[in-house]
């Protein structure tokens, strides 16, 4: 079964850091790109950061300079390093992958990130 499994969420104080991981059950070269989305209560799901198959990255304006997306090809894993976290970063974070050959999108189960003092 093809799946994405996230880990690394939790409770952190403002200004703190967390690293999220997304492990794919198949080679990440099977994907056109991967990304992290988040959804806060009562809000729409939004793109936080993405990384293409060629390694290019893009970020939401709200996280630019604080978050970094990266990948480990050997481990079929994508990471989201989140620094200087703010209360407004509180959300469920989801990993996403765009499968090649129009096979559709994959989503992880989500991991909760709570930023609070």
Protein Blocks (a to p, Z undefined) as FASTA:
>chain_A
ZZdddehiacddehiacddddddfbdfklpfbdcdddddehiacddfbdcdfkopacddf
klgokaccdddfklopacdddehiafklgccdddddddehhnapcddebiaddddZZ
